[in-house]
Amino acid sequence: MAGGAVLERDLCVDVIEVAGRRLAPTAVFDTYWRFAAERQRIYEARLRGEPAPWTDDAILAHHRFTNCYRAADRVSQYLIRQVQYQGAQEWNEVFFRTLLFKIFNKPGTWDLLSSALTTISWESYSYRGYDSILSRAFDAGVRLYSPAYIIPSPPFGESRKHRNHLRLIESMMNAGVPDQLLAASSMRRAFEILRAQPGIGDFLAYQYLIDLNYSAALSFDEMEFVVPGPGARDGLRKCFGPSASGIEAEVIRYMSASQSYHFDRLGLQWQGLNGRPLQLVDCQNLFCEVDKYSRVAHPQIQGISGRTRIKQIYRADGRELSAWFPPKWGINDRI
């Protein structure tokens, strides 16, 4: 089996061999697959317009979890549909819009800029103009940044975080980072280019690269490269204990490569995203979500952070759910 070997007894997996190590899965390992199947089933039911409740799982019904597929989440959908594939399609412009959106990671901030500007573009960009709009909103108590990620302020010497981020975008554009990404020979090399920018660490460099790769200009394979984030490392620890430390990326690759086997082993229905299997980034994100889920489902199994509760409560969103993915994936006609 690609990505590693499984030695099973009946329906239970006793040992998984990855990167030369024998890992003993905990109860959270099977929960990972059951969570994925049920979370995707909820998403598909909502996409069909079925009324709530969509699940009998009390944890999933009460708490907020992201979708199994990163590109299916509302913010990613907004980025793909409203930011990347709207407006000028020259790569410099798509890069500029994508980074501007993702640094704040909040549709409300994009809407704020869109309503005040004739067009959002690098060609017409003005630091003073963009700062004026954002500063007025900030002074009025508007939250500019999404709480989904911890976004540090890059070191450009400005007095406010959003000003430093505007300077970061300027720096990347003037340094030719968009062209460097186009010329990158691999996804890892593209990651290294983004990682080298001021104030961008491993996690953000990988997330930004995945977002940029949704565009038509880049064509990196999402199965090529993965960077485990802090939440994923917590989920990995809960699934395998400390024996997975140092080989997290290899374990994530194993999960993606063996997904069909484990869904079948547990008798779970799984069609993926209109036939698209879980990619590395999706398996990485699922570890984050299973870390949260297991705080309630498996409170006796500890991760790295020691967190014991799920902060976000599910609140019904009355907006109609729809989906549209990068056309290069070839799955939109099956929705």
DOSEVO-793882 format. One record per residue (C-alpha): residue number from 1; residue in three letters; y, x, z. Coordinates in steps of 0.001 Angstrom, whole numbers, plus 500000, padded with zeros to 6 digits. Layout:
! residues N
<pt k="NUM" r="ALA" py="Y" px="X" pz="Z"/>
...
! end
This chain:
! residues 335
<pt k="1" r="MET" py="500000" px="500000" pz="500000"/>
<pt k="2" r="ALA" py="503429" px="501329" pz="499056"/>
<pt k="3" r="GLY" py="505635" px="502538" pz="501902"/>
<pt k="4" r="GLY" py="502857" px="502964" pz="504480"/>
<pt k="5" r="ALA" py="499389" px="501825" pz="505517"/>
<pt k="6" r="VAL" py="498384" px="498906" pz="507711"/>
<pt k="7" r="LEU" py="495254" px="498864" pz="509829"/>
<pt k="8" r="GLU" py="494721" px="495225" pz="510793"/>
<pt k="9" r="ARG" py="492356" px="493272" pz="513012"/>
<pt k="10" r="ASP" py="492165" px="489612" pz="511962"/>
<pt k="11" r="LEU" py="495792" px="488408" pz="511839"/>
<pt k="12" r="CYS" py="497115" px="491029" pz="514252"/>
<pt k="13" r="VAL" py="498500" px="494383" pz="513174"/>
<pt k="14" r="ASP" py="497499" px="497088" pz="515653"/>
<pt k="15" r="VAL" py="498816" px="500178" pz="513917"/>
<pt k="16" r="ILE" py="501200" px="500940" pz="511079"/>
<pt k="17" r="GLU" py="501341" px="504391" pz="509547"/>
<pt k="18" r="VAL" py="504780" px="505419" pz="508329"/>
<pt k="19" r="ALA" py="506027" px="508928" pz="507534"/>
<pt k="20" r="GLY" py="502973" px="510468" pz="509154"/>
<pt k="21" r="ARG" py="503362" px="508532" pz="512408"/>
<pt k="22" r="ARG" py="501155" px="505822" pz="513843"/>
<pt k="23" r="LEU" py="503394" px="503033" pz="515115"/>
<pt k="24" r="ALA" py="502113" px="500304" pz="517418"/>
<pt k="25" r="PRO" py="504009" px="497079" pz="516681"/>
<pt k="26" r="THR" py="505118" px="494840" pz="519529"/>
<pt k="27" r="ALA" py="505178" px="491047" pz="519458"/>
<pt k="28" r="VAL" py="508644" px="491277" pz="517880"/>
<pt k="29" r="PHE" py="507103" px="492655" pz="514680"/>
<pt k="30" r="ASP" py="505467" px="489350" pz="513760"/>
<pt k="31" r="THR" py="508589" px="487549" pz="514970"/>
<pt k="32" r="TYR" py="510517" px="489529" pz="512329"/>
<pt k="33" r="TRP" py="508516" px="487884" pz="509527"/>
<pt k="34" r="ARG" py="508483" px="484432" pz="511105"/>
<pt k="35" r="PHE" py="512222" px="484597" pz="511690"/>
<pt k="36" r="ALA" py="512826" px="485640" pz="508059"/>
<pt k="37" r="ALA" py="510699" px="482804" pz="506676"/>
<pt k="38" r="GLU" py="512323" px="480133" pz="508834"/>
<pt k="39" r="ARG" py="515866" px="481425" pz="508346"/>
<pt k="40" r="GLN" py="515380" px="481426" pz="504563"/>
<pt k="41" r="ARG" py="513863" px="477937" pz="504697"/>
<pt k="42" r="ILE" py="516986" px="476717" pz="506540"/>
<pt k="43" r="TYR" py="519225" px="478314" pz="503915"/>
<pt k="44" r="GLU" py="517322" px="476704" pz="501062"/>
<pt k="45" r="ALA" py="517406" px="473273" pz="502741"/>
<pt k="46" r="ARG" py="521156" px="473521" pz="503200"/>
<pt k="47" r="LEU" py="521594" px="474686" pz="499607"/>
<pt k="48" r="ARG" py="519752" px="471557" pz="498459"/>
<pt k="49" r="GLY" py="522174" px="469461" pz="500509"/>
<pt k="50" r="GLU" py="519598" px="468199" pz="502998"/>
<pt k="51" r="PRO" py="521032" px="466771" pz="506236"/>
<pt k="52" r="ALA" py="520636" px="468469" pz="509613"/>
<pt k="53" r="PRO" py="518605" px="469234" pz="511595"/>
<pt k="54" r="TRP" py="517047" px="471887" pz="509378"/>
<pt k="55" r="THR" py="514715" px="473472" pz="511927"/>
<pt k="56" r="ASP" py="512686" px="472774" pz="515053"/>
<pt k="57" r="ASP" py="513319" px="476338" pz="516261"/>
<pt k="58" r="ALA" py="515638" px="475901" pz="519254"/>
<pt k="59" r="ILE" py="517011" px="479441" pz="519039"/>
<pt k="60" r="LEU" py="517876" px="479173" pz="515353"/>
<pt k="61" r="ALA" py="519325" px="475701" pz="515854"/>
<pt k="62" r="HIS" py="521575" px="476736" pz="518752"/>
<pt k="63" r="HIS" py="522758" px="480202" pz="517713"/>
<pt k="64" r="ARG" py="524421" px="481639" pz="514637"/>
<pt k="65" r="PHE" py="522467" px="484094" pz="512487"/>
<pt k="66" r="THR" py="523277" px="485579" pz="509102"/>
<pt k="67" r="ASN" py="521136" px="484775" pz="506080"/>
<pt k="68" r="CYS" py="518109" px="486868" pz="505206"/>
<pt k="69" r="TYR" py="519865" px="488027" pz="502056"/>
<pt k="70" r="ARG" py="523163" px="489753" pz="502689"/>
<pt k="71" r="ALA" py="524626" px="488546" pz="499391"/>
<pt k="72" r="ALA" py="523994" px="484919" pz="500398"/>
<pt k="73" r="ASP" py="526302" px="484964" pz="503414"/>
<pt k="74" r="ARG" py="529621" px="483159" pz="503044"/>
<pt k="75" r="VAL" py="531787" px="486274" pz="503207"/>
<pt k="76" r="SER" py="529668" px="488081" pz="500613"/>
<pt k="77" r="GLN" py="529727" px="484969" pz="498434"/>
<pt k="78" r="TYR" py="533509" px="484847" pz="498721"/>
<pt k="79" r="LEU" py="533742" px="488514" pz="497758"/>
<pt k="80" r="ILE" py="531480" px="488143" pz="494734"/>
<pt k="81" r="ARG" py="532903" px="484887" pz="493422"/>
<pt k="82" r="GLN" py="536575" px="484940" pz="494409"/>
<pt k="83" r="VAL" py="537392" px="488655" pz="494550"/>
<pt k="84" r="GLN" py="535182" px="490730" pz="492277"/>
<pt k="85" r="TYR" py="534484" px="488411" pz="489355"/>
<pt k="86" r="GLN" py="537966" px="486864" pz="489347"/>
<pt k="87" r="GLY" py="540937" px="488735" pz="487946"/>
<pt k="88" r="ALA" py="541090" px="491915" pz="485872"/>
<pt k="89" r="GLN" py="537675" px="493492" pz="485346"/>
<pt k="90" r="GLU" py="538796" px="497100" pz="484852"/>
<pt k="91" r="TRP" py="536851" px="499155" pz="487375"/>
<pt k="92" r="ASN" py="539956" px="500516" pz="489133"/>
<pt k="93" r="GLU" py="541132" px="496968" pz="489772"/>
<pt k="94" r="VAL" py="537722" px="495715" pz="490937"/>
<pt k="95" r="PHE" py="537410" px="498697" pz="493292"/>
<pt k="96" r="PHE" py="540908" px="498086" pz="494690"/>
<pt k="97" r="ARG" py="540298" px="494376" pz="495273"/>
<pt k="98" r="THR" py="536875" px="494972" pz="496802"/>
<pt k="99" r="LEU" py="538070" px="497597" pz="499303"/>
<pt k="100" r="LEU" py="541166" px="495594" pz="500171"/>
<pt k="101" r="PHE" py="539019" px="492549" pz="500917"/>
<pt k="102" r="LYS" py="536204" px="494370" pz="502733"/>
<pt k="103" r="ILE" py="538421" px="496403" pz="505036"/>
<pt k="104" r="PHE" py="539573" px="493132" pz="506602"/>
<pt k="105" r="ASN" py="536322" px="491339" pz="505713"/>
<pt k="106" r="LYS" py="538042" px="488005" pz="506188"/>
<pt k="107" r="PRO" py="538678" px="485372" pz="503496"/>
<pt k="108" r="GLY" py="541705" px="484134" pz="505434"/>
<pt k="109" r="THR" py="543441" px="487486" pz="505060"/>
<pt k="110" r="TRP" py="542723" px="487518" pz="501329"/>
<pt k="111" r="ASP" py="544082" px="483979" pz="501038"/>
<pt k="112" r="LEU" py="547188" px="485089" pz="502921"/>
<pt k="113" r="LEU" py="547839" px="487870" pz="500412"/>
<pt k="114" r="SER" py="546936" px="485690" pz="497431"/>
<pt k="115" r="SER" py="549387" px="482978" pz="498422"/>
<pt k="116" r="ALA" py="552251" px="485464" pz="498827"/>
<pt k="117" r="LEU" py="551631" px="487635" pz="495753"/>
<pt k="118" r="THR" py="551672" px="486794" pz="492068"/>
<pt k="119" r="THR" py="548514" px="488843" pz="491665"/>
<pt k="120" r="ILE" py="546519" px="491244" pz="493822"/>
<pt k="121" r="SER" py="546186" px="494397" pz="491769"/>
<pt k="122" r="TRP" py="546517" px="498146" pz="491987"/>
<pt k="123" r="GLU" py="548817" px="498136" pz="488968"/>
<pt k="124" r="SER" py="551441" px="496073" pz="490829"/>
<pt k="125" r="TYR" py="550604" px="497311" pz="494331"/>
<pt k="126" r="SER" py="553457" px="498068" pz="496729"/>
<pt k="127" r="TYR" py="552801" px="499404" pz="500215"/>
<pt k="128" r="ARG" py="556018" px="497852" pz="501480"/>
<pt k="129" r="GLY" py="555201" px="494472" pz="499959"/>
<pt k="130" r="TYR" py="551637" px="494290" pz="501280"/>
<pt k="131" r="ASP" py="552657" px="495574" pz="504713"/>
<pt k="132" r="SER" py="555444" px="493009" pz="504940"/>
<pt k="133" r="ILE" py="553022" px="490127" pz="504360"/>
<pt k="134" r="LEU" py="550420" px="491448" pz="506791"/>
<pt k="135" r="SER" py="552939" px="492425" pz="509466"/>
<pt k="136" r="ARG" py="554558" px="488997" pz="509465"/>
<pt k="137" r="ALA" py="551170" px="487377" pz="509933"/>
<pt k="138" r="PHE" py="550210" px="489847" pz="512659"/>
<pt k="139" r="ASP" py="553483" px="489219" pz="514499"/>
<pt k="140" r="ALA" py="552765" px="485478" pz="514307"/>
<pt k="141" r="GLY" py="549441" px="485996" pz="516061"/>
<pt k="142" r="VAL" py="547171" px="485839" pz="513013"/>
<pt k="143" r="ARG" py="543949" px="487809" pz="513360"/>
<pt k="144" r="LEU" py="543733" px="489972" pz="510237"/>
<pt k="145" r="TYR" py="540287" px="491489" pz="510773"/>
<pt k="146" r="SER" py="536885" px="489841" pz="511025"/>
<pt k="147" r="PRO" py="534991" px="490600" pz="514254"/>
<pt k="148" r="ALA" py="531768" px="491129" pz="512276"/>
<pt k="149" r="TYR" py="532212" px="494917" pz="512078"/>
<pt k="150" r="ILE" py="533989" px="497428" pz="514267"/>
<pt k="151" r="ILE" py="536607" px="498796" pz="511863"/>
<pt k="152" r="PRO" py="538341" px="501916" pz="513255"/>
<pt k="153" r="SER" py="541870" px="502779" pz="512231"/>
<pt k="154" r="PRO" py="541902" px="505725" pz="509791"/>
<pt k="155" r="PRO" py="544092" px="508698" pz="510744"/>
<pt k="156" r="PHE" py="547169" px="508270" pz="508543"/>
<pt k="157" r="GLY" py="549781" px="508240" pz="511296"/>
<pt k="158" r="GLU" py="551015" px="504670" pz="510865"/>
<pt k="159" r="SER" py="551829" px="502559" pz="513906"/>
<pt k="160" r="ARG" py="549572" px="499639" pz="513028"/>
<pt k="161" r="LYS" py="545930" px="499504" pz="512029"/>
<pt k="162" r="HIS" py="546473" px="497532" pz="508819"/>
<pt k="163" r="ARG" py="549129" px="500006" pz="507700"/>
<pt k="164" r="ASN" py="546691" px="502886" pz="508113"/>
<pt k="165" r="HIS" py="544173" px="500958" pz="506048"/>
<pt k="166" r="LEU" py="546680" px="500406" pz="503281"/>
<pt k="167" r="ARG" py="547275" px="504160" pz="503295"/>
<pt k="168" r="LEU" py="543517" px="504725" pz="503131"/>
<pt k="169" r="ILE" py="543218" px="502566" pz="500028"/>
<pt k="170" r="GLU" py="546166" px="504389" pz="498461"/>
<pt k="171" r="SER" py="544518" px="507721" pz="499272"/>
<pt k="172" r="MET" py="541222" px="506692" pz="497687"/>
<pt k="173" r="MET" py="542867" px="505350" pz="494565"/>
<pt k="174" r="ASN" py="545079" px="508426" pz="494117"/>
<pt k="175" r="ALA" py="542123" px="510769" pz="494719"/>
<pt k="176" r="GLY" py="540132" px="509134" pz="491922"/>
<pt k="177" r="VAL" py="537364" px="507779" pz="494158"/>
<pt k="178" r="PRO" py="536589" px="504899" pz="491750"/>
<pt k="179" r="ASP" py="535867" px="507354" pz="488930"/>
<pt k="180" r="GLN" py="533863" px="509570" pz="491280"/>
<pt k="181" r="LEU" py="531613" px="506619" pz="492111"/>
<pt k="182" r="LEU" py="531118" px="505824" pz="488434"/>
<pt k="183" r="ALA" py="530049" px="509425" pz="487848"/>
<pt k="184" r="ALA" py="527728" px="509556" pz="490885"/>
<pt k="185" r="SER" py="524177" px="510447" pz="489887"/>
<pt k="186" r="SER" py="522560" px="508461" pz="492701"/>
<pt k="187" r="MET" py="523276" px="505881" pz="495376"/>
<pt k="188" r="ARG" py="523062" px="508616" pz="498001"/>
<pt k="189" r="ARG" py="525713" px="510632" pz="496195"/>
<pt k="190" r="ALA" py="527958" px="507553" pz="495978"/>
<pt k="191" r="PHE" py="527463" px="507030" pz="499710"/>
<pt k="192" r="GLU" py="528476" px="510634" pz="500381"/>
<pt k="193" r="ILE" py="531689" px="510139" pz="498386"/>
<pt k="194" r="LEU" py="532663" px="507130" pz="500487"/>
<pt k="195" r="ARG" py="531499" px="508806" pz="503706"/>
<pt k="196" r="ALA" py="533888" px="511686" pz="503043"/>
<pt k="197" r="GLN" py="536945" px="509399" pz="503194"/>
<pt k="198" r="PRO" py="539075" px="509423" pz="506384"/>
<pt k="199" r="GLY" py="537943" px="506961" pz="509017"/>
<pt k="200" r="ILE" py="534774" px="505861" pz="507182"/>
<pt k="201" r="GLY" py="531512" px="506590" pz="508993"/>
<pt k="202" r="ASP" py="527894" px="506159" pz="507935"/>
<pt k="203" r="PHE" py="527685" px="502428" pz="508576"/>
<pt k="204" r="LEU" py="530894" px="501436" pz="506791"/>
<pt k="205" r="ALA" py="530259" px="503800" pz="503873"/>
<pt k="206" r="TYR" py="526904" px="502128" pz="503261"/>
<pt k="207" r="GLN" py="528274" px="498601" pz="503675"/>
<pt k="208" r="TYR" py="531199" px="499292" pz="501328"/>
<pt k="209" r="LEU" py="528839" px="500791" pz="498760"/>
<pt k="210" r="ILE" py="526587" px="497732" pz="498826"/>
<pt k="211" r="ASP" py="529658" px="495543" pz="498300"/>
<pt k="212" r="LEU" py="530997" px="497654" pz="495435"/>
<pt k="213" r="ASN" py="527541" px="497611" pz="493870"/>
<pt k="214" r="TYR" py="527709" px="493820" pz="493509"/>
<pt k="215" r="SER" py="530276" px="494397" pz="490766"/>
<pt k="216" r="ALA" py="529393" px="494741" pz="487085"/>
<pt k="217" r="ALA" py="530537" px="498380" pz="486928"/>
<pt k="218" r="LEU" py="527950" px="499914" pz="489261"/>
<pt k="219" r="SER" py="524209" px="499593" pz="488788"/>
<pt k="220" r="PHE" py="522558" px="501367" pz="491710"/>
<pt k="221" r="ASP" py="519158" px="500022" pz="492714"/>
<pt k="222" r="GLU" py="519336" px="498545" pz="496240"/>
<pt k="223" r="MET" py="515818" px="499895" pz="496776"/>
<pt k="224" r="GLU" py="517027" px="503473" pz="496339"/>
<pt k="225" r="PHE" py="518769" px="504147" pz="499646"/>
<pt k="226" r="VAL" py="519394" px="502641" pz="503078"/>
<pt k="227" r="VAL" py="521399" px="503610" pz="506160"/>
<pt k="228" r="PRO" py="520218" px="501928" pz="509377"/>
<pt k="229" r="GLY" py="523107" px="500581" pz="511452"/>
<pt k="230" r="PRO" py="523235" px="500340" pz="515265"/>
<pt k="231" r="GLY" py="521992" px="496739" pz="515318"/>
<pt k="232" r="ALA" py="519082" px="497584" pz="513033"/>
<pt k="233" r="ARG" py="518106" px="500486" pz="515278"/>
<pt k="234" r="ASP" py="518017" px="498060" pz="518199"/>
<pt k="235" r="GLY" py="515725" px="495743" pz="516257"/>
<pt k="236" r="LEU" py="513513" px="498623" pz="515173"/>
<pt k="237" r="ARG" py="513153" px="499756" pz="518781"/>
<pt k="238" r="LYS" py="512076" px="496252" pz="519784"/>
<pt k="239" r="CYS" py="509501" px="496084" pz="516972"/>
<pt k="240" r="PHE" py="508002" px="499553" pz="517424"/>
<pt k="241" r="GLY" py="509296" px="501170" pz="520601"/>
<pt k="242" r="PRO" py="510760" px="504689" pz="520669"/>
<pt k="243" r="SER" py="508079" px="506052" pz="518320"/>
<pt k="244" r="ALA" py="510153" px="504862" pz="515332"/>
<pt k="245" r="SER" py="513166" px="506970" pz="516333"/>
<pt k="246" r="GLY" py="514194" px="509341" pz="513570"/>
<pt k="247" r="ILE" py="512251" px="507553" pz="510819"/>
<pt k="248" r="GLU" py="514192" px="504275" pz="510805"/>
<pt k="249" r="ALA" py="514982" px="504439" pz="507078"/>
<pt k="250" r="GLU" py="511308" px="505022" pz="506257"/>
<pt k="251" r="VAL" py="510274" px="502046" pz="508407"/>
<pt k="252" r="ILE" py="512825" px="499821" pz="506655"/>
<pt k="253" r="ARG" py="511372" px="500944" pz="503322"/>
<pt k="254" r="TYR" py="507901" px="500070" pz="504611"/>
<pt k="255" r="MET" py="509068" px="496580" pz="505579"/>
<pt k="256" r="SER" py="510444" px="495912" pz="502109"/>
<pt k="257" r="ALA" py="507390" px="497333" pz="500365"/>
<pt k="258" r="SER" py="504899" px="495347" pz="502469"/>
<pt k="259" r="GLN" py="506757" px="492016" pz="502753"/>
<pt k="260" r="SER" py="504360" px="490010" pz="500579"/>
<pt k="261" r="TYR" py="501383" px="491238" pz="502585"/>
<pt k="262" r="HIS" py="502861" px="490260" pz="505932"/>
<pt k="263" r="PHE" py="504138" px="486849" pz="504846"/>
<pt k="264" r="ASP" py="500647" px="486123" pz="503475"/>
<pt k="265" r="ARG" py="498949" px="487548" pz="506573"/>
<pt k="266" r="LEU" py="500862" px="485127" pz="508787"/>
<pt k="267" r="GLY" py="500489" px="482165" pz="506431"/>
<pt k="268" r="LEU" py="504237" px="481943" pz="505824"/>
<pt k="269" r="GLN" py="505742" px="480465" pz="502682"/>
<pt k="270" r="TRP" py="508040" px="482950" pz="500989"/>
<pt k="271" r="GLN" py="509591" px="482879" pz="497524"/>
<pt k="272" r="GLY" py="512443" px="485288" pz="498222"/>
<pt k="273" r="LEU" py="515887" px="484605" pz="496791"/>
<pt k="274" r="ASN" py="515022" px="482770" pz="493585"/>
<pt k="275" r="GLY" py="512229" px="485300" pz="493136"/>
<pt k="276" r="ARG" py="514191" px="488344" pz="494316"/>
<pt k="277" r="PRO" py="512290" px="490170" pz="497107"/>
<pt k="278" r="LEU" py="513990" px="491434" pz="500245"/>
<pt k="279" r="GLN" py="515802" px="494660" pz="499375"/>
<pt k="280" r="LEU" py="516330" px="497570" pz="501758"/>
<pt k="281" r="VAL" py="519737" px="496320" pz="502861"/>
<pt k="282" r="ASP" py="518272" px="492883" pz="503566"/>
<pt k="283" r="CYS" py="515438" px="494302" pz="505670"/>
<pt k="284" r="GLN" py="517994" px="496434" pz="507500"/>
<pt k="285" r="ASN" py="520100" px="493345" pz="508245"/>
<pt k="286" r="LEU" py="517045" px="491378" pz="509354"/>
<pt k="287" r="PHE" py="516387" px="493977" pz="512034"/>
<pt k="288" r="CYS" py="519911" px="493280" pz="513342"/>
<pt k="289" r="GLU" py="519266" px="489534" pz="513444"/>
<pt k="290" r="VAL" py="515810" px="489867" pz="514996"/>
<pt k="291" r="ASP" py="517325" px="492091" pz="517679"/>
<pt k="292" r="LYS" py="519581" px="489142" pz="518599"/>
<pt k="293" r="TYR" py="516843" px="486518" pz="518246"/>
<pt k="294" r="SER" py="514425" px="488445" pz="520454"/>
<pt k="295" r="ARG" py="516935" px="488585" pz="523319"/>
<pt k="296" r="VAL" py="515912" px="484977" pz="523921"/>
<pt k="297" r="ALA" py="512454" px="484879" pz="522319"/>
<pt k="298" r="HIS" py="511208" px="488159" pz="523861"/>
<pt k="299" r="PRO" py="513537" px="488987" pz="526790"/>
<pt k="300" r="GLN" py="510973" px="491361" pz="528272"/>
<pt k="301" r="ILE" py="511164" px="493704" pz="525249"/>
<pt k="302" r="GLN" py="514211" px="495949" pz="525424"/>
<pt k="303" r="GLY" py="516142" px="497615" pz="522627"/>
<pt k="304" r="ILE" py="518621" px="500477" pz="522824"/>
<pt k="305" r="SER" py="521804" px="498591" pz="523754"/>
<pt k="306" r="GLY" py="520275" px="496577" pz="526605"/>
<pt k="307" r="ARG" py="522025" px="493371" pz="525494"/>
<pt k="308" r="THR" py="520396" px="490245" pz="526876"/>
<pt k="309" r="ARG" py="522177" px="487268" pz="525305"/>
<pt k="310" r="ILE" py="523295" px="485990" pz="521913"/>
<pt k="311" r="LYS" py="527063" px="485595" pz="521852"/>
<pt k="312" r="GLN" py="527589" px="483440" pz="518764"/>
<pt k="313" r="ILE" py="526792" px="479734" pz="518977"/>
<pt k="314" r="TYR" py="526074" px="477810" pz="515781"/>
<pt k="315" r="ARG" py="528825" px="475398" pz="514803"/>
<pt k="316" r="ALA" py="528336" px="473068" pz="511864"/>
<pt k="317" r="ASP" py="530399" px="473939" pz="508807"/>
<pt k="318" r="GLY" py="531292" px="470869" pz="506781"/>
<pt k="319" r="ARG" py="531949" px="472817" pz="503601"/>
<pt k="320" r="GLU" py="529454" px="472391" pz="500781"/>
<pt k="321" r="LEU" py="527093" px="475332" pz="500480"/>
<pt k="322" r="SER" py="526658" px="476834" pz="497037"/>
<pt k="323" r="ALA" py="525417" px="480146" pz="495707"/>
<pt k="324" r="TRP" py="526242" px="482487" pz="492835"/>
<pt k="325" r="PHE" py="525043" px="486064" pz="492681"/>
<pt k="326" r="PRO" py="525857" px="489124" pz="490566"/>
<pt k="327" r="PRO" py="524855" px="488114" pz="487028"/>
<pt k="328" r="LYS" py="523055" px="491436" pz="486533"/>
<pt k="329" r="TRP" py="520411" px="490252" pz="489021"/>
<pt k="330" r="GLY" py="519341" px="487533" pz="486570"/>
<pt k="331" r="ILE" py="518659" px="484856" pz="489216"/>
<pt k="332" r="ASN" py="521575" px="482445" pz="488862"/>
<pt k="333" r="ASP" py="519806" px="480284" pz="486281"/>
<pt k="334" r="ARG" py="517038" px="479633" pz="488828"/>
<pt k="335" r="ILE" py="519311" px="478260" pz="491567"/>
! end
